[in-house]
Amino acid sequence: MLNKLMKRGQKKQSKSDTDGYGYPNRNSEPVSTSNVVVNQSSRGGGAAGINNLGATVSQQAGGAAPAAVESLPMFRDVPVSERQNLFMRKCQVCCLQFDFSDTLKMVREKEIKRLNLVELVDYVQSGSGKITESNQEEMVKMISVNVFRCLPPRSHEHTWLENVEADEEEPYLDPSWPHLQLVYELLLRYVVSSDTDAKVAKRYIDHSFVLKLLEMFDSEDPREREYLKTILHRIYGKFMVHRPFIRKAINNIFYRFIYETQRHNGIGELLEILGSIINGFALPMKEEHKLFLVRALIPLHKPKSIAMYHQQLAYCITQFVEKDNKLADTVIKGLLKYWPITNCNKETLFLGELEEVLEATQATEFQRCMVPLFRQIARCLNSPHFQTAERALFLWNNEHIVSLIAQNRNVILPLVFEALENNIQSHWNQAVHGLTVNVRKMFQEMDAKLFEDCQKQYAEKRAHASEVDKQRELTWQKIADTAAAANRTR
């Protein structure tokens, strides 16, 4: 129980269905690219359930708790001419902050703020009236006050939790989410609204705002990251002037994660956004995009926590290769550079990604990297971890990869023949043994003469190795005899 109370690290959610970016969805209802539907659980009965608990707030000096909360009317209860003024007053009320650690504290005031947020969301979503520039500024200020906050300490920052396994951790859920979700919903509706003029809105959704929004991706609450992913992607689509800045800012987050902290909760969500962005890159691809692949995406294979975001990373990498086949050689050599040595689970992930990359690789690029590639695959074939060896053997189940191997069998078979023979003779796992026999048979049917030559070379190598072992034993025996004779003469 104590561990459950202390652990607040976020466990990655399993994915199902598909979201608007071509990825499996994460936590909640699908995000539709047309209607942008994200969890609406906090919204209850919507506008129909709102009473006249709108309010104005006067605060005591020195930032103390609110001294008085007065009711504000609903939008539908005031003339159209007064709604802009009411909009501003409601935004001012929603700037009020509360302590959600105590559920019994200021219950009425919290409900007033929640209902005002619901009204603001519905007003923006319904397009009841175009929001004035001053009100847009006030609204973005209110959103900033609520969203841009100090995130609570992560579980790994507590020294007594350093050895806790990620699978044992429970997702942290922000207690202020009933209000925070509505604030994010308001921002999302504002960004996607057809009434929002990008030329005007960019004065308030500026670089500073975007940078602070990116900082929130480190939140441990998966629901918040889901909203942030949707909102940032919509900002990228609507505000073209921000696109280079957003890409550069995401790069900087990756650099810090790779080379400094290796701890960040939102890498997966940022990669999902980038997957959609990469998919829209025009050809021929710009040099800055290729540098991003080499300097940021490929080094993301280095951190130990790659399993938390590997699916999204592999998608981005494959997108690059599918866009430009000439990048296959760069990607494969990059994978080999960061190939794990002692982490078998990570090695299995690499093999899965390698298959996806090879699926999009053409013969010319394959020939440039096949020698170091199949030396590494040969090592994987002999891995004592059966899942790694099995995953490596599954490469021969892919028709495109088999065709590439067949075209270059004179080079590849000598590289892997010894590993195949060693598996057949000594691997402990029966499944690996059976798969190895099938691959060996495939090579034999592919080119019988080449197979016989490799078999002959293997036999000669084994005989030579046996002779070397005998010579070594004789040498050690001579040394032992000489030492024994020296002892007798003393």
C-alpha positions as CSV (number, residue, x, y, z in Angstrom):
1,M,0.0,0.0,0.0
2,L,2.9,2.4,0.8
3,N,4.4,1.8,-2.6
4,K,1.1,2.6,-4.3
5,L,0.8,5.8,-2.4
6,M,4.3,6.8,-3.2
7,K,4.4,5.8,-6.9
8,R,3.2,8.4,-9.3
9,G,5.1,7.4,-12.4
10,Q,3.2,7.1,-15.6
11,K,2.9,3.7,-17.2
12,K,2.5,3.7,-21.0
13,Q,-1.0,2.9,-22.1
14,S,-1.6,0.0,-24.4
15,K,-3.0,1.1,-27.8
16,S,-6.1,0.1,-29.7
17,D,-8.1,1.4,-32.6
18,T,-6.6,4.2,-34.6
19,D,-6.4,8.0,-34.1
20,G,-6.4,10.8,-36.5
21,Y,-2.6,10.6,-37.0
22,G,-2.5,7.0,-38.2
23,Y,-1.5,5.6,-34.8
24,P,-3.3,3.3,-32.4
25,N,-5.3,5.5,-30.0
26,R,-4.0,5.7,-26.4
27,N,-6.3,6.4,-23.6
28,S,-9.7,7.5,-24.5
29,E,-12.2,8.0,-27.3
30,P,-10.7,8.5,-30.8
31,V,-9.6,12.0,-31.8
32,S,-11.3,12.7,-35.0
33,T,-9.6,15.0,-37.5
34,S,-12.9,16.4,-38.5
35,N,-14.7,17.0,-35.3
36,V,-11.8,16.6,-32.8
37,V,-13.5,14.5,-30.2
38,V,-11.4,14.0,-27.0
39,N,-12.7,12.7,-23.6
40,Q,-15.8,14.6,-22.6
41,S,-16.5,12.8,-19.4
42,S,-16.1,15.9,-17.2
43,R,-18.6,17.9,-19.2
44,G,-21.6,16.1,-17.7
45,G,-24.8,17.3,-19.2
46,G,-23.3,20.2,-21.1
47,A,-25.1,23.6,-21.3
48,A,-28.4,22.0,-20.3
49,G,-27.1,21.2,-16.9
50,I,-25.8,24.7,-16.1
51,N,-27.5,26.8,-13.5
52,N,-26.9,30.5,-12.8
53,L,-23.8,29.9,-10.8
54,G,-21.6,32.1,-13.0
55,A,-19.7,34.5,-10.8
56,T,-17.5,37.5,-10.4
57,V,-14.7,37.2,-7.9
58,S,-13.1,39.9,-5.8
59,Q,-9.9,38.9,-4.1
60,Q,-8.4,40.1,-0.8
61,A,-5.1,41.9,-0.8
62,G,-2.0,39.9,-1.0
63,G,-3.4,37.1,-3.2
64,A,-5.5,35.6,-0.4
65,A,-8.6,33.4,-1.0
66,P,-11.5,35.0,-2.7
67,A,-13.5,37.2,-0.4
68,A,-16.8,37.0,-2.4
69,V,-18.2,35.1,-5.4
70,E,-21.2,36.7,-7.1
71,S,-23.4,35.0,-9.6
72,L,-23.1,35.8,-13.3
73,P,-25.9,35.1,-15.8
74,M,-25.7,32.5,-18.6
75,F,-25.0,33.7,-22.1
76,R,-28.5,32.8,-23.2
77,D,-30.0,35.0,-20.5
78,V,-28.4,38.2,-21.7
79,P,-28.8,40.2,-24.9
80,V,-26.4,39.6,-27.7
81,S,-24.9,43.0,-27.3
82,E,-23.8,42.2,-23.7
83,R,-22.3,38.7,-24.4
84,Q,-18.8,39.9,-25.2
85,N,-18.6,41.7,-21.9
86,L,-20.0,38.7,-20.1
87,F,-17.4,36.5,-21.9
88,M,-14.6,38.6,-20.5
89,R,-16.1,38.5,-17.0
90,K,-16.3,34.7,-17.1
91,C,-12.7,34.5,-18.3
92,Q,-11.7,36.6,-15.3
93,V,-13.6,34.3,-12.9
94,C,-11.9,31.2,-14.4
95,C,-8.5,32.7,-13.6
96,L,-9.1,31.8,-10.0
97,Q,-7.0,28.9,-8.8
98,F,-8.0,26.2,-6.3
99,D,-6.4,23.5,-4.1
100,F,-7.7,20.2,-5.4
101,S,-5.9,18.1,-2.8
102,D,-8.8,18.8,-0.4
103,T,-12.0,17.7,-2.1
104,L,-14.1,19.3,0.6
105,K,-12.6,22.8,0.4
106,M,-14.4,25.6,-1.5
107,V,-16.7,23.1,-3.2
108,R,-19.2,25.8,-4.3
109,E,-16.5,28.0,-5.8
110,K,-14.9,25.1,-7.7
111,E,-18.3,24.3,-9.1
112,I,-18.9,27.9,-10.2
113,K,-15.6,27.9,-12.1
114,R,-16.3,24.5,-13.7
115,L,-19.7,25.7,-14.9
116,N,-18.3,28.9,-16.3
117,L,-15.7,26.9,-18.2
118,V,-18.4,24.7,-19.7
119,E,-20.3,27.8,-20.8
120,L,-17.1,29.3,-22.4
121,V,-16.4,26.0,-24.2
122,D,-20.0,25.8,-25.5
123,Y,-19.9,29.5,-26.6
124,V,-16.7,29.0,-28.6
125,Q,-17.8,25.7,-30.1
126,S,-21.3,26.9,-31.1
127,G,-20.0,29.9,-33.0
128,S,-22.7,32.1,-31.3
129,G,-20.6,35.2,-32.0
130,K,-17.2,36.2,-33.2
131,I,-14.9,36.8,-30.2
132,T,-13.4,40.2,-30.0
133,E,-9.6,40.6,-30.0
134,S,-9.6,41.9,-26.4
135,N,-11.6,38.8,-25.4
136,Q,-9.3,36.5,-27.3
137,E,-6.4,38.0,-25.4
138,E,-8.2,37.6,-22.0
139,M,-9.2,34.0,-22.9
140,V,-5.6,33.0,-23.8
141,K,-4.4,34.7,-20.6
142,M,-6.9,32.6,-18.6
143,I,-5.8,29.4,-20.3
144,S,-2.2,30.2,-19.6
145,V,-2.9,30.8,-15.9
146,N,-4.6,27.4,-15.6
147,V,-2.4,25.3,-17.9
148,F,1.1,26.6,-17.5
149,R,2.0,25.5,-14.0
150,C,4.8,23.7,-12.1
151,L,4.3,20.0,-12.6
152,P,4.5,17.8,-9.5
153,P,7.7,15.9,-8.8
154,R,8.0,12.7,-10.7
155,S,8.2,9.4,-8.9
156,H,11.8,8.7,-10.1
157,E,12.9,12.0,-8.4
158,H,12.4,10.2,-5.0
159,T,15.5,8.3,-4.1
160,W,13.5,5.6,-2.4
161,L,11.7,4.7,-5.6
162,E,14.7,4.5,-7.9
163,N,14.6,0.7,-8.2
164,V,10.8,0.5,-8.8
165,E,10.0,-1.3,-12.1
166,A,8.1,0.8,-14.7
167,D,5.5,-2.1,-15.0
168,E,4.7,-1.8,-11.3
169,E,4.0,1.9,-11.5
170,E,0.5,3.3,-11.7
171,P,-0.5,6.3,-13.9
172,Y,-0.6,9.6,-12.1
173,L,-4.0,11.4,-12.5
174,D,-4.0,15.1,-11.8
175,P,-6.8,15.9,-9.2
176,S,-7.5,19.2,-10.9
177,W,-8.4,17.4,-14.2
178,P,-12.2,18.3,-14.0
179,H,-11.2,21.9,-14.5
180,L,-8.0,21.4,-16.5
181,Q,-9.8,19.3,-19.1
182,L,-12.3,22.0,-19.8
183,V,-9.5,24.6,-20.2
184,Y,-7.8,22.4,-22.7
185,E,-11.1,21.8,-24.4
186,L,-11.6,25.6,-24.7
187,L,-8.2,26.0,-26.2
188,L,-8.8,23.2,-28.7
189,R,-12.1,24.6,-29.8
190,Y,-10.6,28.1,-30.1
191,V,-7.8,26.8,-32.3
192,V,-10.0,24.7,-34.6
193,S,-12.8,27.2,-34.9
194,S,-13.5,28.5,-38.4
195,D,-14.2,31.9,-36.7
196,T,-10.6,32.1,-35.4
197,D,-8.5,34.2,-37.7
198,A,-4.9,32.8,-37.6
199,K,-3.5,36.3,-38.4
200,V,-5.1,37.7,-35.3
201,A,-4.8,34.6,-33.0
202,K,-1.0,34.4,-33.7
203,R,-0.6,37.5,-31.5
204,Y,-1.7,35.5,-28.5
205,I,-0.8,31.9,-29.6
206,D,2.8,33.1,-30.0
207,H,6.2,31.4,-29.7
208,S,6.3,31.9,-26.0
209,F,2.8,30.2,-25.6
210,V,3.8,27.3,-27.9
211,L,7.1,26.8,-25.9
212,K,5.2,26.6,-22.6
213,L,2.7,24.2,-24.2
214,L,5.6,21.9,-25.2
215,E,6.9,22.0,-21.6
216,M,3.6,20.5,-20.4
217,F,4.2,17.4,-22.4
218,D,6.3,16.2,-19.5
219,S,3.1,15.8,-17.5
220,E,2.6,12.3,-16.0
221,D,-1.2,12.4,-16.6
222,P,-1.8,10.6,-19.9
223,R,-5.1,12.4,-20.4
224,E,-3.3,15.8,-20.4
225,R,-0.7,14.6,-22.9
226,E,-3.5,13.3,-25.2
227,Y,-5.1,16.8,-25.3
228,L,-1.7,18.5,-25.7
229,K,-0.9,16.2,-28.7
230,T,-4.2,17.1,-30.4
231,I,-3.9,20.8,-29.7
232,L,-0.2,21.1,-30.8
233,H,-1.0,19.2,-34.0
234,R,-3.9,21.6,-34.8
235,I,-1.7,24.6,-34.0
236,Y,1.0,23.3,-36.4
237,G,-1.7,22.9,-39.1
238,K,-3.3,26.3,-38.6
239,F,-0.4,28.6,-37.8
240,M,2.1,28.1,-40.7
241,V,4.3,30.8,-39.3
242,H,5.0,28.6,-36.2
243,R,5.9,25.4,-38.0
244,P,9.8,25.8,-38.2
245,F,9.8,27.0,-34.6
246,I,7.7,24.0,-33.4
247,R,10.0,21.5,-35.2
248,K,13.1,23.2,-33.7
249,A,11.6,23.2,-30.2
250,I,10.7,19.5,-30.4
251,N,14.3,18.8,-31.6
252,N,15.6,20.6,-28.5
253,I,13.4,18.5,-26.2
254,F,14.8,15.3,-27.9
255,Y,18.4,16.5,-27.6
256,R,17.9,17.2,-23.8
257,F,16.2,13.8,-23.4
258,I,18.9,11.9,-25.3
259,Y,22.1,13.6,-24.0
260,E,21.1,14.9,-20.5
261,T,18.1,13.5,-18.6
262,Q,16.9,10.4,-20.5
263,R,13.6,11.1,-18.7
264,H,10.5,12.6,-20.3
265,N,6.9,11.5,-20.2
266,G,5.8,12.9,-23.6
267,I,8.3,11.6,-26.1
268,G,5.8,9.2,-27.5
269,E,3.2,11.9,-28.1
270,L,5.7,14.2,-29.7
271,L,6.7,11.4,-32.0
272,E,3.1,10.8,-33.0
273,I,2.8,14.5,-34.0
274,L,6.1,14.2,-36.0
275,G,4.8,11.1,-37.7
276,S,2.0,13.1,-39.2
277,I,4.3,16.0,-40.0
278,I,6.9,13.7,-41.7
279,N,4.1,12.1,-43.7
280,G,3.4,15.6,-45.2
281,F,7.0,16.4,-46.2
282,A,7.3,17.4,-49.8
283,L,9.8,15.8,-52.2
284,P,12.7,16.2,-52.7
285,M,13.2,16.3,-49.0
286,K,14.9,19.3,-47.5
287,E,18.3,19.0,-46.0
288,E,17.1,20.2,-42.6
289,H,14.6,17.2,-42.5
290,K,17.4,14.7,-43.2
291,L,19.6,16.3,-40.5
292,F,16.6,15.9,-38.1
293,L,16.6,12.2,-38.9
294,V,20.3,11.8,-38.3
295,R,20.7,14.0,-35.3
296,A,17.5,13.5,-33.4
297,L,15.4,10.4,-34.5
298,I,18.2,7.9,-34.9
299,P,19.9,8.8,-31.6
300,L,16.5,8.3,-29.9
301,H,17.4,4.6,-30.1
302,K,20.0,5.1,-27.4
303,P,18.0,5.7,-24.2
304,K,17.1,2.7,-22.0
305,S,13.5,3.7,-21.9
306,I,13.0,3.2,-25.7
307,A,10.3,0.6,-25.1
308,M,8.0,3.5,-24.0
309,Y,8.0,5.2,-27.4
310,H,9.5,2.7,-29.8
311,Q,6.3,2.1,-31.8
312,Q,6.0,5.8,-32.6
313,L,9.8,6.1,-33.3
314,A,9.7,3.2,-35.7
315,Y,6.8,4.7,-37.6
316,C,8.7,8.0,-38.0
317,I,11.8,6.2,-39.2
318,T,9.9,4.1,-41.7
319,Q,8.2,7.2,-43.0
320,F,11.5,8.7,-43.9
321,V,12.6,5.6,-45.8
322,E,9.3,5.3,-47.6
323,K,9.6,9.0,-48.6
324,D,13.2,8.7,-49.8
325,N,14.6,5.2,-50.4
326,K,18.2,6.5,-50.4
327,L,17.9,7.1,-46.7
328,A,17.7,3.3,-46.0
329,D,21.4,2.9,-45.8
330,T,21.7,5.9,-43.4
331,V,18.9,4.5,-41.2
332,I,20.3,0.9,-41.1
333,K,23.8,2.0,-40.2
334,G,22.3,4.3,-37.6
335,L,20.5,1.3,-36.0
336,L,23.7,-0.7,-36.0
337,K,25.5,2.1,-34.3
338,Y,23.1,2.1,-31.4
339,W,22.5,-1.7,-31.4
340,P,22.1,-3.0,-27.8
341,I,24.8,-5.4,-26.5
342,T,23.3,-6.8,-23.3
343,N,19.6,-5.8,-23.4
344,C,17.8,-8.6,-25.2
345,N,14.4,-7.1,-25.0
346,K,15.7,-3.9,-26.7
347,E,17.4,-6.0,-29.3
348,T,14.1,-7.7,-30.2
349,L,12.5,-4.2,-30.7
350,F,15.4,-3.3,-33.0
351,L,14.9,-6.4,-35.1
352,G,11.2,-5.6,-35.5
353,E,12.0,-2.1,-36.6
354,L,14.7,-3.4,-38.9
355,E,12.2,-5.6,-40.7
356,E,9.9,-2.5,-41.3
357,V,12.9,-0.6,-42.7
358,L,14.1,-3.4,-45.0
359,E,10.5,-3.7,-46.3
360,A,10.9,-0.2,-47.8
361,T,14.6,-0.7,-48.9
362,Q,15.6,-1.2,-52.5
363,A,18.5,-3.4,-53.8
364,T,21.0,-0.6,-54.3
365,E,20.8,0.8,-50.7
366,F,20.6,-2.8,-49.3
367,Q,24.0,-3.7,-50.9
368,R,25.7,-0.7,-49.2
369,C,24.9,-1.9,-45.7
370,M,24.3,-5.7,-46.0
371,V,27.8,-6.8,-44.8
372,P,27.7,-5.1,-41.3
373,L,23.9,-5.8,-41.1
374,F,24.2,-9.5,-41.5
375,R,27.2,-9.8,-39.3
376,Q,24.9,-8.4,-36.6
377,I,22.0,-10.6,-37.6
378,A,24.3,-13.6,-37.3
379,R,25.1,-12.6,-33.7
380,C,21.4,-12.4,-33.0
381,L,20.8,-15.8,-34.5
382,N,23.1,-17.3,-31.8
383,S,21.5,-15.3,-29.0
384,P,20.8,-17.4,-25.9
385,H,17.6,-15.3,-25.5
386,F,15.2,-17.4,-27.6
387,Q,13.0,-14.4,-28.4
388,T,15.9,-12.5,-30.0
389,A,17.0,-15.5,-32.0
390,E,13.5,-16.2,-33.0
391,R,12.8,-12.6,-34.1
392,A,16.0,-12.7,-36.2
393,L,14.9,-15.9,-37.9
394,F,11.5,-14.4,-38.7
395,L,13.2,-12.0,-41.1
396,W,13.2,-14.9,-43.6
397,N,9.4,-15.0,-43.5
398,N,9.3,-11.7,-45.3
399,E,9.2,-12.1,-49.1
400,H,10.8,-8.8,-49.9
401,I,13.7,-9.4,-47.5
402,V,14.1,-12.9,-48.9
403,S,14.3,-11.5,-52.4
404,L,17.0,-9.1,-51.4
405,I,18.9,-11.9,-49.7
406,A,18.6,-14.1,-52.7
407,Q,20.0,-11.4,-55.0
408,N,23.0,-11.1,-52.7
409,R,23.3,-14.7,-51.4
410,N,27.0,-15.0,-52.4
411,V,27.8,-12.4,-49.8
412,I,25.1,-13.1,-47.2
413,L,25.2,-16.9,-46.8
414,P,28.9,-17.0,-45.9
415,L,28.2,-14.4,-43.2
416,V,25.3,-16.4,-41.5
417,F,26.2,-20.0,-42.3
418,E,28.2,-20.6,-39.2
419,A,25.5,-19.1,-37.0
420,L,22.9,-21.4,-38.6
421,E,25.0,-24.5,-38.1
422,N,25.8,-23.6,-34.5
423,N,22.0,-23.2,-33.8
424,I,21.2,-26.6,-35.3
425,Q,24.0,-28.3,-33.2
426,S,23.7,-26.5,-29.9
427,H,20.8,-24.1,-29.4
428,W,18.7,-25.0,-26.4
429,N,15.3,-23.8,-27.7
430,Q,13.4,-26.2,-30.0
431,A,11.5,-23.4,-31.7
432,V,14.7,-21.7,-32.7
433,H,16.1,-25.0,-33.8
434,G,13.2,-25.7,-36.1
435,L,13.2,-22.2,-37.6
436,T,17.0,-22.5,-38.2
437,V,16.4,-25.8,-40.1
438,N,13.9,-24.1,-42.3
439,V,16.2,-21.1,-43.1
440,R,19.1,-23.5,-43.8
441,K,16.9,-25.5,-46.2
442,M,15.8,-22.3,-47.9
443,F,19.5,-21.4,-48.6
444,Q,20.2,-24.9,-49.8
445,E,17.3,-24.8,-52.3
446,M,18.3,-21.2,-53.3
447,D,21.8,-22.2,-54.5
448,A,23.0,-25.8,-53.8
449,K,26.6,-25.2,-55.0
450,L,27.1,-22.1,-52.9
451,F,25.6,-24.0,-49.9
452,E,28.1,-26.9,-50.5
453,D,31.0,-24.5,-50.7
454,C,30.0,-22.8,-47.4
455,Q,29.5,-26.2,-45.8
456,K,33.0,-27.2,-46.9
457,Q,34.5,-24.0,-45.6
458,Y,32.7,-24.5,-42.3
459,A,34.1,-28.0,-42.0
460,E,37.6,-26.8,-42.7
461,K,37.2,-24.0,-40.2
462,R,36.0,-26.5,-37.5
463,A,38.9,-28.9,-38.3
464,H,41.4,-26.0,-38.1
465,A,39.8,-24.8,-34.8
466,S,40.1,-28.3,-33.4
467,E,43.7,-28.5,-34.4
468,V,44.4,-25.1,-32.8
469,D,42.7,-26.4,-29.6
470,K,45.0,-29.5,-29.6
471,Q,48.1,-27.4,-30.1
472,R,47.0,-25.1,-27.2
473,E,46.5,-28.1,-24.9
474,L,49.9,-29.5,-25.9
475,T,51.5,-26.1,-25.2
476,W,49.9,-25.9,-21.8
477,Q,51.0,-29.5,-21.0
478,K,54.6,-28.7,-21.9
479,I,54.5,-25.6,-19.6
480,A,53.1,-27.8,-16.8
481,D,55.7,-30.5,-17.3
482,T,58.5,-27.9,-17.4
483,A,57.2,-26.3,-14.1
484,A,56.9,-29.8,-12.5
485,A,60.5,-30.6,-13.5
486,A,61.7,-27.3,-12.1
487,N,60.1,-28.1,-8.8
488,R,61.8,-31.5,-8.6
489,T,65.3,-30.1,-9.1
490,R,64.9,-27.7,-6.1
